[in-house]
Amino acid sequence: MTDRGEIEVGARLRTTSTLAMAKGWPMALLRTCRPRQWAKNVLVFAAPAAAEVLDEREAFVRTLVAFVAFCMASSAVYITNDLADIEADRHHPVKQHRPLASGALPVSIARTAAIVLVPGSLVVAMLTGEWRFAVVVAMYLVVSFAYSARLKHVAVLDLVIVASGFLLRAVGGALAVDVPVSEWFLIVFSFGSLFVVTGKRFSELKEFGERAGEMRASLDGYTLPFLRMVLGMSAAATMVAYCTFAFEKAASAAPGGAVWYQLSAIPVVTALLRYALVVEQGHGGAPEDVFLYDRMLQVLMLIFLVLFGVGVVVG
């Protein structure tokens, strides 16, 4: 084949590849929105469930709207983060397969989606009828964008900021349906979130070793003993806070429901110990995968839901 023929064949192949990617961009965009990560937004149901109002139609609908708003907001953050890290992701053993890094999703489409999702999430948030919830979503967006732009490279701050995202979801759920939140409930989510985020960093540092800083800049500022200390501290605080919360609920419940709230502390403490073991084994780098595939954690979650649910019904 002549040089000219080879050039023409190469051009046709590139054109075919470009057209194929162009046709597949909707699915690539969906992947960039990280639907698997939307499970984190289920936290908006926590406060309404604890306040025992989810059986009310209006409260349930408003909580569902809050869930959608956070899914849109978090997707905007994921897209923006991938846009900012596109070059670094191309050199990452796993992240190089992300749609933007691999070229499956055009940058222009990703930018447009992010621009639409940011105000869109705030509009949806206002549909709850609670402006305070919209403020929480706005706070989540501001903090998350600050994290993506700079703060994710700062050790300790990156732990606190990522953990605050979980807390804002829980607080947002309470504001969306206008129910009071127990101080112990907030402490549980604060330290529980810190526990999960620290476990992720611990697993990453353990997995990547000397190359950890290349994969995530903030990892250069950590040591395994330090992260292990934070894990122990946050796990202990979460256990104590949940036990206090459960016994506080039991004190205000009917005699038949009190014991169920108290018993719910058992699966919570066991789940924390189980997750700590998973992290120590180096498998906590993707928390969503741990919760999706670890059967023991799933069984413990089911037991917790049954015990707490019976407490709500009987109490």
C-alpha positions in Angstrom: 0.0 0.0 0.0 1.2 3.5 -0.9 1.9 6.1 1.7 -1.1 8.0 0.4 -3.3 4.9 0.8 -2.1 4.4 4.3 -2.9 8.0 5.2 -6.4 7.7 3.7 -7.1 4.4 5.6 -5.8 6.0 8.9 -8.0 9.0 8.3 -11.1 6.8 7.8 -10.3 4.8 10.9 -10.0 8.0 13.0 -13.2 9.3 11.5 -15.0 6.1 12.3 -13.7 6.1 15.8 -14.7 9.7 16.4 -18.2 9.0 15.1 -18.5 6.0 17.4 -17.5 8.0 20.4 -19.9 10.8 19.4 -22.8 8.3 19.2 -21.8 6.9 22.6 -21.5 10.1 24.5 -24.8 9.9 26.4 -23.7 6.7 28.1 -20.2 8.2 28.7 -21.8 11.2 30.3 -23.9 9.0 32.5 -20.8 7.1 33.6 -19.1 10.5 34.4 -22.1 11.4 36.6 -21.2 8.3 38.7 -24.6 6.8 39.3 -23.0 4.3 41.6 -22.0 7.2 43.9 -25.6 8.4 44.1 -26.0 5.8 46.9 -24.3 8.3 49.2 -27.3 10.7 48.7 -29.6 8.1 50.4 -28.3 9.8 53.6 -30.9 12.5 53.1 -33.5 9.9 54.2 -31.7 9.4 57.5 -33.0 12.3 59.5 -36.6 12.0 58.3 -36.5 8.2 59.1 -35.1 8.9 62.6 -37.8 11.5 63.1 -40.4 8.9 62.0 -42.0 11.1 59.3 -41.3 9.1 56.1 -44.7 7.4 56.3 -46.2 10.8 55.6 -46.7 11.4 51.9 -45.6 15.0 51.8 -42.4 14.3 53.9 -41.5 11.3 51.7 -42.0 13.3 48.4 -39.9 16.2 49.7 -37.2 13.8 50.8 -37.2 12.2 47.4 -36.9 15.6 45.8 -33.9 16.3 48.1 -32.3 13.1 47.0 -32.7 14.1 43.3 -31.2 17.6 44.0 -28.1 16.1 45.7 -27.7 13.6 42.8 -27.7 16.5 40.4 -25.3 18.5 42.5 -22.9 15.6 43.2 -22.9 14.7 39.5 -21.9 18.3 38.6 -19.0 18.0 41.1 -17.9 14.7 39.7 -17.9 16.1 36.1 -16.0 19.2 37.2 -13.5 17.2 39.1 -12.8 14.9 36.1 -12.4 18.0 33.9 -9.8 19.4 36.3 -8.0 16.1 36.6 -8.2 14.9 33.0 -4.4 15.0 32.4 -3.5 13.3 35.7 -6.2 10.7 35.1 -4.6 9.7 31.8 -1.6 8.5 33.8 -3.5 6.7 36.5 -3.8 2.9 36.2 -7.6 2.9 36.8 -8.8 6.5 36.2 -7.4 6.5 32.7 -10.5 4.5 31.7 -12.8 7.3 32.8 -14.8 8.7 29.8 -13.1 12.1 29.8 -9.6 10.7 30.3 -10.1 8.1 27.6 -11.7 10.5 25.1 -15.1 8.8 25.1 -16.8 11.9 26.3 -16.0 15.3 24.6 -14.9 18.0 26.9 -17.4 20.5 25.5 -20.3 18.2 26.4 -19.0 17.6 29.9 -18.6 21.4 30.5 -22.2 22.0 29.3 -23.6 19.3 31.5 -21.8 20.7 34.6 -23.1 24.2 33.8 -26.7 22.9 33.5 -26.6 20.7 36.6 -25.3 23.3 39.0 -28.3 25.7 38.7 -30.6 22.8 38.0 -29.8 21.2 41.4 -30.6 24.5 43.1 -33.9 24.8 41.3 -34.9 21.3 42.2 -33.8 22.0 45.8 -36.2 24.9 46.0 -39.1 22.5 45.0 -38.9 21.1 48.6 -40.4 24.5 49.7 -37.5 24.9 52.2 -35.0 27.6 51.2 -32.6 26.4 53.9 -32.3 23.1 52.1 -31.3 25.0 48.9 -28.7 26.8 51.0 -27.2 23.5 52.1 -27.0 22.2 48.5 -25.3 25.5 47.6 -22.9 25.0 50.5 -22.2 21.5 49.3 -21.4 22.8 45.8 -19.1 25.6 47.0 -17.2 23.3 49.4 -16.9 20.6 46.7 -15.6 22.9 44.0 -13.1 24.4 46.5 -12.0 20.9 47.2 -11.6 20.1 43.5 -9.8 23.3 42.7 -7.2 23.2 45.5 -8.1 21.8 48.9 -8.0 18.1 47.9 -4.2 18.5 47.8 -4.0 19.6 51.4 -3.6 16.7 54.0 -6.2 16.6 56.8 -8.3 19.3 55.1 -9.2 16.8 52.4 -10.4 14.4 55.0 -12.6 17.0 56.7 -14.0 18.4 53.5 -15.0 15.0 52.0 -16.5 14.0 55.4 -18.5 17.2 55.5 -20.2 16.2 52.2 -21.8 13.3 54.0 -22.8 15.5 57.0 -24.4 18.1 54.6 -26.5 15.4 53.0 -27.8 14.3 56.4 -28.5 17.8 57.6 -30.1 18.6 54.2 -32.5 15.7 54.6 -33.7 17.2 58.0 -34.1 20.7 56.6 -36.0 19.4 53.5 -38.8 18.1 55.7 -38.3 20.6 58.6 -37.6 18.1 61.4 -35.3 18.7 64.4 -32.0 16.9 64.5 -30.5 15.3 67.6 -27.0 16.5 68.4 -25.9 12.9 68.8 -27.3 12.1 65.3 -25.0 14.8 63.9 -22.0 13.5 65.8 -22.7 10.0 64.5 -22.6 11.3 60.9 -19.7 13.6 61.5 -17.3 10.9 62.9 -18.8 8.1 60.8 -18.1 10.0 57.7 -14.6 10.8 58.9 -14.1 7.1 59.6 -15.1 6.1 56.0 -13.0 8.8 54.3 -9.9 8.0 56.4 -10.3 4.4 55.6 -10.2 5.2 51.9 -7.0 7.3 52.3 -5.5 4.5 54.5 -6.2 1.9 51.8 -4.9 4.1 49.0 -1.6 4.8 50.9 -1.2 1.1 51.7 -1.9 0.1 48.1 0.2 2.6 46.2 3.1 2.9 48.7 5.9 5.2 47.4 3.8 6.1 44.3 0.8 7.3 46.5 1.7 11.0 46.0 1.5 10.5 42.2 -2.0 9.1 42.5 -3.3 11.6 45.0 -1.2 14.6 46.1 -2.6 14.8 49.7 -1.3 11.2 50.4 2.3 12.6 50.6 1.2 14.3 53.8 0.0 11.2 55.5 1.6 8.2 57.2 -0.1 4.9 58.0 0.3 5.3 61.8 -1.4 8.7 61.6 -4.3 7.5 59.5 -4.7 4.4 61.7 -4.9 6.7 64.8 -7.6 8.8 63.1 -9.5 5.6 62.2 -9.5 4.4 65.8 -10.5 7.8 67.1 -13.4 8.3 64.6 -14.6 4.7 65.1 -14.7 5.1 68.8 -16.5 8.5 68.6 -19.1 7.0 66.2 -19.8 4.0 68.5 -20.2 6.2 71.6 -22.3 8.7 69.8 -24.7 6.1 68.2 -25.1 4.3 71.5 -26.0 7.6 73.2 -28.4 8.4 70.3 -30.1 5.0 70.5 -30.5 5.2 74.3 -31.8 8.7 73.9 -34.4 7.5 71.5 -35.3 4.6 73.8 -35.8 7.0 76.7 -38.5 8.8 74.7 -40.1 5.7 73.3 -42.9 3.6 74.6 -41.8 0.7 76.8 -42.3 -1.9 74.0 -40.1 0.1 71.6 -37.2 1.1 73.8 -35.4 -2.2 73.7 -35.3 -2.3 69.9 -33.5 1.1 69.7 -31.0 -0.2 72.3 -30.5 -3.4 70.4 -29.8 -1.5 67.1 -26.5 -0.4 68.6 -25.2 -4.0 68.2 -25.2 -4.2 64.3 -23.9 -0.6 64.2 -20.8 -1.4 66.3 -20.3 -4.7 64.6 -20.4 -3.0 61.2 -17.8 -0.4 62.2 -15.5 -3.2 63.4 -16.1 -5.1 60.1 -15.3 -2.1 58.0 -12.2 -1.4 60.1 -11.0 -4.9 59.3 -11.7 -4.5 55.5 -9.7 -1.2 55.6 -6.8 -2.8 57.5 -6.7 -5.5 54.8 -6.3 -2.7 52.2 -9.7 -3.1 50.6 -11.3 0.3 51.6 -10.0 2.3 48.6 -13.5 2.3 47.1 -16.1 2.5 49.9 -19.0 2.2 47.5 -17.7 -1.2 46.4 -17.2 -2.4 49.9 -20.9 -1.6 50.8 -22.1 -3.1 47.5 -20.3 -6.4 47.7 -19.5 -7.1 51.3 -22.2 -9.6 52.4 -21.5 -9.2 56.1 -22.0 -5.4 56.0 -25.2 -5.8 54.0 -26.6 -8.3 56.5 -25.7 -6.0 59.4 -27.4 -3.1 57.7 -30.5 -5.2 57.2 -30.5 -6.2 60.8 -30.1 -2.6 61.9 -33.0 -1.4 59.6 -35.2 -4.2 61.0 -34.4 -3.4 64.7 -34.7 0.4 64.3 -37.8 0.0 62.1 -39.5 -2.2 64.8 -38.6 0.4 67.4 -40.3 3.1 65.3 -43.4 1.0 64.7 -43.8 -0.3 68.3 -42.5 2.9 70.0 
